[in-house]
Amino acid sequence: ERLAIALDDTMAVRGKDGTLSLVPKCAEAVRALVSKFGRLNVFIVACVQTTREGEDTLAWLRTSPLLAQSQLLYDPGHIFLLDAAAGHAQVLEVVERVGISVFAGADGVLAERLAPLCDRVFLFDAALAADPPPAAPRAARTEGDALVRVKGWGGVAAGLSLPNLALVDWDAGSREGGGAGG
């Protein structure tokens, strides 16, 4: 199994001053995911508007606590900077080329497009009152239920049968740093 995580407001938020900050509980959740999937099987996908934004994103990843705390690999084979203007086409291409079976992100349209390609797509949905109960194992699920709406990282952990990481208190609607995701 291979996992891709969108570098969107599920992982980082852009403050009013334009700087990125790590979403609470993100590093802990990503560390558990790296432990489950293995370092070689976890990827970051970021859609950027400009070359400068891509450079800033890489600089933030290099200096943020995310890499050190989660054990994510920082190399071109595990971090994909994609052109936001290309829409979802590049993300779909990466998912197919790399063989991603599980995807997590906050873009509902992208999640719908990824559902036929992946075993499980976790869509962060701040409108949910709580995370849904864990889904049945893949063999017991139907073809059309790959898309799983979760409130936060706790829902991803439960959906993948990870040990309780005390992540259920993280609310996708109350992020540190304020402002829209980036």
C-alpha angles and dihedrals in degrees: 000000000000128000130205122191121197113232092227132112090309087074109018139014129207113231127216088268091056097250122130122235130187117258112243114266092010097114092047091050094045090049089055090048092049088050091052099042100029126244093272092056102052120088137181120220118194126178111208132187099212142015088251091054089050091052091048091049092052091046090051092049091050094052103031120096089243097090096044095044098042102035091230114164115249104210138108092259092060103034117060119193106195133187109258089205089064089067116213096327095095093047091051090049093051092047091053097041096047094040098240112188099175126039131182125192147118102248108105096194091050091047091054090051092047096048094084091049101046136056090227133011116188112205115195106223117183090192092070115103091213141349115280120247114274114282124242118266113280094258090059095046127088125245094257101052102076090111112087119182113213133180094218148327091307089066091052090050091050093044090055094042093244118162115272104280096183087247098130091092091065109103115204088211098058110058129168116249095031122228133083123312124264 
